[in-house]
Amino acid sequence: MLGIPRRYSHFVFGVIQSGLTSLIAAGIASFPAQSAMLFLRHWTISWLVAWAAMLPIVLLAAPAIRAFALRLTREEDTG
């Protein structure tokens, strides 16, 4: 597809995984707090909910993300 050398596939994987993770976590954390004083409490609860939600998603999605990253990269010529 893009022709990125395979040795960089772990970076491609990380970009895709972190993008998915932050997309979901940002959506959860974006629910507005009732006041500025509740920000820390809201952030902590949002982080815990996001982490609990992301852990199984990442574990289940990792093989598919890895396969996708491999499709986006290519073997390098060793010659």
DSSP file (Angstrom, degrees, kcal/mol; ACC not computed):
  #  RESIDUE AA STRUCTURE BP1 BP2  ACC     N-H-->O    O-->H-N    N-H-->O    O-->H-N    TCO  KAPPA ALPHA  PHI   PSI    X-CA   Y-CA   Z-CA
    1    1 A M              0   0    0      0, 0.0    71,-0.2     0, 0.0    72,-0.1   0.000 360.0 360.0 360.0 -81.9    0.0    0.0    0.0
    2    2 A L        -     0   0    0     70,-0.4    71,-0.1    69,-0.1    70,-0.1   0.703 360.0-131.6 -86.6 -19.4    2.2    2.9    1.2
    3    3 A G        +     0   0    0     69,-0.4    70,-0.2     1,-0.2    71,-0.1   0.739  42.7 164.5  77.5  22.9    5.5    1.1    0.8
    4    4 A I  E     -a   73   0A   0     68,-1.4    70,-2.7     1,-0.1    -1,-0.2  -0.568  49.4 -99.3 -70.5 133.3    6.9    1.9    4.3
    5    5 A P  E >   -a   74   0A   0      0, 0.0     3,-2.2     0, 0.0    70,-0.2  -0.258  27.6-122.5 -56.2 140.3    9.8   -0.4    5.0
    6    6 A R  G >  S+     0   0    0     68,-3.4     3,-2.3     1,-0.3     4,-0.3   0.762 106.5  72.0 -57.4 -28.9    8.8   -3.3    7.3
    7    7 A R  G 3  S+     0   0    0      1,-0.3     3,-0.3    67,-0.2    -1,-0.3   0.701  97.6  51.5 -64.2 -15.6   11.4   -2.4    9.9
    8    8 A Y  G X> S+     0   0    0     -3,-2.2     4,-1.9     1,-0.2     3,-0.9   0.295  76.8 104.7 -98.9   8.5    9.2    0.6   10.7
    9    9 A S  H <> S+     0   0    0     -3,-2.3     4,-2.9     1,-0.3     5,-0.2   0.823  73.8  60.1 -62.4 -30.6    6.0   -1.5   11.2
   10   10 A H  H 3> S+     0   0    0     -3,-0.3     4,-2.1    -4,-0.3    -1,-0.3   0.847 105.9  48.2 -66.4 -30.6    6.2   -1.2   15.0
   11   11 A F  H <> S+     0   0    0     -3,-0.9     4,-2.5     2,-0.2    -2,-0.2   0.902 111.4  49.3 -72.0 -41.2    5.9    2.6   14.6
   12   12 A V  H  X S+     0   0    0     -4,-1.9     4,-2.5     2,-0.2     5,-0.2   0.929 111.7  50.0 -61.1 -44.8    3.0    2.2   12.2
   13   13 A F  H  X S+     0   0    0     -4,-2.9     4,-3.1     1,-0.2     5,-0.2   0.935 110.7  49.4 -57.7 -47.8    1.4   -0.2   14.7
   14   14 A G  H  X S+     0   0    0     -4,-2.1     4,-2.8     1,-0.2     5,-0.3   0.879 110.2  50.2 -61.5 -39.6    2.0    2.3   17.5
   15   15 A V  H  X S+     0   0    0     -4,-2.5     4,-2.1     2,-0.2    -1,-0.2   0.936 114.7  43.6 -64.7 -45.9    0.5    5.2   15.6
   16   16 A I  H  X S+     0   0    0     -4,-2.5     4,-2.3     2,-0.2    -2,-0.2   0.937 117.0  46.1 -65.2 -46.3   -2.7    3.2   14.7
   17   17 A Q  H  X S+     0   0    0     -4,-3.1     4,-2.7    -5,-0.2    -2,-0.2   0.934 114.7  45.9 -64.2 -46.6   -3.0    1.8   18.2
   18   18 A S  H  X S+     0   0    0     -4,-2.8     4,-3.0    -5,-0.2     5,-0.3   0.864 111.1  54.4 -66.3 -33.5   -2.5    5.1   20.0
   19   19 A G  H  X S+     0   0    0     -4,-2.1     4,-2.1    -5,-0.3    -1,-0.2   0.940 111.8  43.3 -62.9 -46.8   -4.9    6.8   17.6
   20   20 A L  H  X S+     0   0    0     -4,-2.3     4,-2.0     2,-0.2     5,-0.2   0.927 116.3  48.4 -63.3 -45.3   -7.6    4.4   18.3
   21   21 A T  H  X S+     0   0    0     -4,-2.7     4,-2.8     1,-0.2     5,-0.2   0.945 114.2  43.8 -62.2 -49.9   -6.9    4.5   22.1
   22   22 A S  H  X S+     0   0    0     -4,-3.0     4,-2.7     1,-0.2     5,-0.2   0.837 109.5  58.2 -68.5 -30.9   -6.8    8.3   22.3
   23   23 A L  H  X S+     0   0    0     -4,-2.1     4,-1.6    -5,-0.3    -1,-0.2   0.953 113.6  37.5 -60.7 -49.3   -9.9    8.6   20.1
   24   24 A I  H  X S+     0   0    0     -4,-2.0     4,-2.1     2,-0.2    -2,-0.2   0.926 118.1  49.6 -69.3 -44.9  -12.0    6.5   22.5
   25   25 A A  H  X S+     0   0    0     -4,-2.8     4,-2.9    -5,-0.2    -2,-0.2   0.900 110.1  51.0 -62.8 -40.2  -10.4    8.0   25.6
   26   26 A A  H  X S+     0   0    0     -4,-2.7     4,-1.3    -5,-0.2    -1,-0.2   0.888 108.3  52.7 -65.1 -37.7  -10.9   11.5   24.4
   27   27 A G  H  < S+     0   0    0     -4,-1.6     4,-0.3    -5,-0.2    -1,-0.2   0.919 113.1  43.4 -62.4 -43.3  -14.5   10.8   23.7
   28   28 A I  H >< S+     0   0    0     -4,-2.1     3,-1.2     1,-0.2    -2,-0.2   0.928 115.8  47.8 -66.9 -45.0  -15.0    9.5   27.3
   29   29 A A  H 3< S+     0   0    0     -4,-2.9    -1,-0.2     1,-0.2    -2,-0.2   0.649  97.0  74.0 -72.0 -14.6  -13.0   12.3   28.9
   30   30 A S  T 3<  +     0   0    0     -4,-1.3    -1,-0.2    -5,-0.2    -2,-0.2   0.582  62.2 113.6 -79.6  -8.5  -14.9   15.0   26.9
   31   31 A F  S <  S-     0   0    0     -3,-1.2    15,-0.1    -4,-0.3    -3,-0.0  -0.491  79.2-110.9 -62.1 125.9  -18.1   14.7   28.9
   32   32 A P        -     0   0    0      0, 0.0     2,-0.1     0, 0.0    -1,-0.1  -0.287  22.4-126.9 -68.2 141.1  -18.2   18.1   30.6
   33   33 A A        -     0   0    0      1,-0.1     3,-0.1    -3,-0.0     6,-0.1  -0.461  21.1-120.3 -75.6 156.3  -17.6   18.4   34.4
   34   34 A Q  S    S-     0   0    0      1,-0.2     2,-0.3    -2,-0.1    -1,-0.1   0.812  89.5  -4.4 -71.1 -28.9  -20.3   20.2   36.3
   35   35 A S  S >  S-     0   0    0      1,-0.1     3,-1.0     0, 0.0    -1,-0.2  -0.970  73.4-103.2-155.4 167.5  -17.7   22.8   37.5
   36   36 A A  G >  S+     0   0    0     -2,-0.3     3,-1.4     1,-0.2     4,-0.3   0.808 117.2  62.9 -65.0 -29.1  -14.0   23.6   37.4
   37   37 A M  G 3  S+     0   0    0      1,-0.3     4,-0.3     2,-0.1     3,-0.3   0.754 100.6  52.6 -68.0 -23.6  -13.7   22.4   41.0
   38   38 A L  G <> S+     0   0    0     -3,-1.0     4,-3.2     1,-0.2    -1,-0.3   0.378  79.7 102.0 -92.1   4.1  -14.7   18.9   39.9
   39   39 A F  H <> S+     0   0    0     -3,-1.4     4,-3.3     1,-0.2     5,-0.2   0.920  80.7  46.5 -56.6 -49.5  -12.1   18.7   37.1
   40   40 A L  H  > S+     0   0    0     -4,-0.3     4,-2.6    -3,-0.3    -1,-0.2   0.922 116.0  45.1 -61.8 -45.1   -9.7   16.4   39.0
   41   41 A R  H  > S+     0   0    0     -4,-0.3     4,-2.5     2,-0.2     5,-0.2   0.935 115.5  47.6 -62.5 -45.9  -12.4   14.1   40.1
   42   42 A H  H  X S+     0   0    0     -4,-3.2     4,-2.9     1,-0.2    -2,-0.2   0.923 112.7  48.9 -61.3 -45.5  -13.9   14.0   36.6
   43   43 A W  H  X S+     0   0    0     -4,-3.3     4,-2.9    -5,-0.2    -1,-0.2   0.919 111.9  49.0 -61.8 -44.5  -10.5   13.4   35.0
   44   44 A T  H  X S+     0   0    0     -4,-2.6     4,-2.4    -5,-0.2    -2,-0.2   0.935 114.5  44.0 -62.4 -46.9   -9.7   10.6   37.4
   45   45 A I  H  X S+     0   0    0     -4,-2.5     4,-2.6     2,-0.2     5,-0.2   0.923 114.6  49.9 -64.9 -42.8  -13.0    8.8   36.9
   46   46 A S  H  X S+     0   0    0     -4,-2.9     4,-3.0    -5,-0.2    -2,-0.2   0.910 110.5  50.4 -61.2 -42.3  -12.8    9.4   33.1
   47   47 A W  H  X S+     0   0    0     -4,-2.9     4,-2.9     2,-0.2     5,-0.2   0.925 111.6  47.6 -62.6 -44.5   -9.3    8.0   33.0
   48   48 A L  H  X S+     0   0    0     -4,-2.4     4,-2.5     2,-0.2    -2,-0.2   0.910 114.7  45.8 -63.7 -42.1  -10.3    4.9   34.9
   49   49 A V  H  X S+     0   0    0     -4,-2.6     4,-2.2     2,-0.2    -2,-0.2   0.926 114.5  48.5 -65.4 -44.1  -13.3    4.3   32.7
   50   50 A A  H  X S+     0   0    0     -4,-3.0     4,-2.8    -5,-0.2    -2,-0.2   0.915 112.7  47.8 -63.1 -43.2  -11.3    4.9   29.6
   51   51 A W  H  X S+     0   0    0     -4,-2.9     4,-2.4     1,-0.2    -1,-0.2   0.932 112.3  48.9 -63.5 -45.5   -8.5    2.6   30.7
   52   52 A A  H  < S+     0   0    0     -4,-2.5    -1,-0.2    -5,-0.2    -2,-0.2   0.862 116.0  44.2 -62.7 -35.4  -11.0   -0.1   31.7
   53   53 A A  H  X S+     0   0    0     -4,-2.2     4,-1.0    -5,-0.2    -2,-0.2   0.876 115.3  47.4 -74.8 -38.1  -12.7    0.3   28.3
   54   54 A M  H  X S+     0   0    0     -4,-2.8     4,-3.5    -5,-0.2     5,-0.4   0.819  96.6  70.8 -77.0 -31.7   -9.5    0.4   26.3
   55   55 A L  H  X S+     0   0    0     -4,-2.4     4,-2.3     1,-0.2     5,-0.2   0.941 106.4  35.4 -55.8 -54.8   -7.7   -2.6   27.8
   56   56 A P  H  > S+     0   0    0      0, 0.0     4,-2.4     0, 0.0    -1,-0.2   0.870 117.8  54.1 -68.2 -32.8  -10.0   -5.3   26.3
   57   57 A I  H  X S+     0   0    0     -4,-1.0     4,-2.9     2,-0.2    -2,-0.2   0.947 111.9  43.5 -63.7 -47.0  -10.4   -3.3   23.1
   58   58 A V  H  X S+     0   0    0     -4,-3.5     4,-2.3     2,-0.2    -1,-0.2   0.915 113.9  51.0 -65.3 -42.5   -6.6   -3.0   22.6
   59   59 A L  H  < S+     0   0    0     -4,-2.3    -1,-0.2    -5,-0.4    -2,-0.2   0.895 117.8  39.0 -62.5 -38.9   -6.0   -6.6   23.5
   60   60 A L  H  < S+     0   0    0     -4,-2.4     4,-0.4    -5,-0.2    -2,-0.2   0.836 120.6  44.7 -78.9 -33.1   -8.7   -7.8   21.0
   61   61 A A  H  X S+     0   0    0     -4,-2.9     4,-2.8    -5,-0.2     3,-0.3   0.708  90.2  86.1 -84.0 -20.8   -7.8   -5.2   18.3
   62   62 A A  H  X S+     0   0    0     -4,-2.3     4,-2.8     1,-0.2     5,-0.2   0.874  88.5  49.1 -53.3 -46.1   -4.0   -5.7   18.5
   63   63 A P  H  > S+     0   0    0      0, 0.0     4,-2.3     0, 0.0    -1,-0.2   0.913 114.4  45.8 -61.6 -39.9   -3.8   -8.7   16.1
   64   64 A A  H  > S+     0   0    0     -4,-0.4     4,-2.3    -3,-0.3    -2,-0.2   0.897 113.7  48.9 -68.3 -39.4   -5.9   -6.8   13.5
   65   65 A I  H  X S+     0   0    0     -4,-2.8     4,-2.7     2,-0.2    -1,-0.2   0.912 111.1  50.6 -65.0 -42.2   -3.9   -3.6   13.9
   66   66 A R  H  X S+     0   0    0     -4,-2.8     4,-2.2    -5,-0.3    -2,-0.2   0.923 110.9  48.3 -61.3 -44.9   -0.7   -5.6   13.6
   67   67 A A  H  X S+     0   0    0     -4,-2.3     4,-1.6    -5,-0.2    -1,-0.2   0.898 112.3  49.4 -62.4 -40.5   -2.0   -7.2   10.4
   68   68 A F  H  X S+     0   0    0     -4,-2.3     4,-1.5     2,-0.2    -2,-0.2   0.910 109.4  51.4 -65.0 -42.8   -3.0   -3.8    9.0
   69   69 A A  H  X S+     0   0    0     -4,-2.7     4,-0.7     1,-0.2    -2,-0.2   0.889 108.8  51.6 -61.3 -39.4    0.4   -2.3    9.9
   70   70 A L  H  < S+     0   0    0     -4,-2.2     3,-0.4     1,-0.2    -1,-0.2   0.841 107.7  52.3 -66.9 -32.1    2.1   -5.2    8.0
   71   71 A R  H  < S+     0   0    0     -4,-1.6   -68,-0.2     1,-0.2    -1,-0.2   0.797 107.6  52.7 -71.8 -27.7   -0.2   -4.5    5.0
   72   72 A L  H  < S+     0   0    0     -4,-1.5   -68,-1.4   -71,-0.2   -69,-0.4   0.613 110.3  56.1 -81.1 -12.3    0.9   -0.9    5.0
   73   73 A T  E  <  -a    4   0A   0     -4,-0.7     2,-0.3    -3,-0.4   -70,-0.1  -0.655  69.7-147.8-116.2 171.3    4.6   -1.8    5.0
   74   74 A R  E     -a    5   0A   0    -70,-2.7   -68,-3.4    -2,-0.2   -67,-0.2  -0.925  29.1 -92.8-136.1 160.5    6.8   -3.8    2.8
   75   75 A E        -     0   0    0     -2,-0.3     2,-0.2   -70,-0.2     3,-0.0  -0.476  46.4-119.2 -68.6 143.2    9.9   -6.0    3.1
   76   76 A E        -     0   0    0     -2,-0.1     2,-0.4     1,-0.1    -1,-0.1  -0.602  23.5-109.8 -84.4 147.3   13.1   -4.1    2.6
   77   77 A D        -     0   0    0     -2,-0.2    -1,-0.1     1,-0.1     0, 0.0  -0.644  26.9-166.5 -72.7 127.3   15.5   -5.1   -0.2
   78   78 A T              0   0    0     -2,-0.4    -1,-0.1     1,-0.2    -2,-0.0   0.484 360.0 360.0 -94.1  -3.3   18.6   -6.6    1.5
   79   79 A G              0   0    0     -3,-0.0    -1,-0.2     0, 0.0    -2,-0.0   0.442 360.0 360.0 -91.1 360.0   20.7   -6.5   -1.7
